[in-house]
Amino acid sequence: MRKAKRYVWGLVLLGALALGGCAWLLRPLEAKLTAQPTSGPAPLSVTFSAAGSTGPIVSFTLDFGDGSPVRSGTDLTENISHTYAQPGTYTAVLTVQDAAGRTATDSKTITVLPGTTASLGVTPASGPAPLQVLFLVQANAASGRKIVYWKIDFGDGNAYEFTADTPSLTLPLPYEYSEPGTYTATLTVRDNTHFTATAQVAVLVTTPPPSASLEASPTSGSAPLSVTFTCAATAGAGAKIAKWVLQFGDGSFTGQEGLDADSLSLTVTHTYVQPGSYTAVFRVWDSLDQMGQDAATLEVGGAP
């Protein structure tokens, strides 16, 4: 009987040891995530740590909650830095896992406030040279900050820069582009934490069509009437005068092609032999095939 009792007590002891071993193997996992800071203006750099997590952890993942790639690893003592670029509220989630596939999670809410911003507008955004434009410069410092410097680069080799000491900036700034081209104007602002924000706007400056003028003398009289026309033309910046035509209004005309001139000045004489009202038109084309024109009206009476 005593031998049987010793046998039973031995089984109980072995069972207790077995259960104790399983309890050790299956001790609980706890995920512990810390973040510093948990709020602030964009761009916000946050340092995460999973070092407080406990249990037989073999791996972890950290989802930052902003759509960026998930961070994974095995070293829980590693500090992980991440920058949130855009304002918003994000939930960072730490997941730890053991060799048996069990998991535990912890999370932290990160609040990203609006950062220092810059905005640049322009009107008009396009037109012929010389083009007068009006830029609208706007900037807002993040909460608790101030704008201390701003600069606008017009994209044509010229720039203005200023110091400041203000939480916000709104002002019109006139400027003239003298030459045709496509320009990118850039506004740069800097706050007192040395954070820099930029904004850009495009300005298209086209070549204006050539100017043309026509004068006639005399503008009236009896037939046959001899009229002297004085013609002048000037090409816009970046173009040349390529050809001209003077239509006298009575079916006849004169002109010239193949030119490559900045300007044109000429005198043409024409005789109107029939009475009537005539409109003479002077047209000129530049190397970009743009046209300018002017006209003169003539009254030719009958013979006295």
Buried (B, 14 or more C-beta within 10 A) or exposed (E): EEEEEEEEEEEEEEEEEEEEEEEEEEEEBEBBBBBEEBEBBBBBEBEBBBEEBBBBBEBBBBBBBBEEEEBEEEEBEBEBEBEBEEBBEBEBBBBBBBEEEBBBEBBBEBBBBBBBBBBBBBEEEEBBBBBEBEBBBBBBBBEEBBBBBBBBBBBBEEEEEEEBEEBEBEEEBEBEBEEBBEBEBBBBBBBBBEBEBBBEBEBBBBBBBBBBBBBBEEBEBEBEBEBEBBBBBBBBBBBBBBBBBBBBBBEEBEEEEEBEBEEBEBEBEBEBEEBEEBEBBBBBBBBBEBBBBBBBEBBBEEEE
